[in-house]
Amino acid sequence: MFLQYYQDENGDRVYTLKVVKDMEMGEKRLEHQFTVTLENDHIRSWQGAVKMK
């Protein structure tokens, strides 16, 4: 699992949480991805879903 962060063209912060599963032979598969865009520390948009167990 890792978190990526960047600023978009509007200067808003975009965070992406990725959950990656290790597969056979060293391959990795993206299990879940959740992205949140913050505008002045308020959520402007989000996409994706995180499945809870």
Summary of the structure (lengths in Angstrom):
residues: 53
radius of gyration: 13.4
end to end distance: 15.6
largest distance: 43.2
contacts: 103
relative contact order: 0.25
helix: 6%
strand: 66%
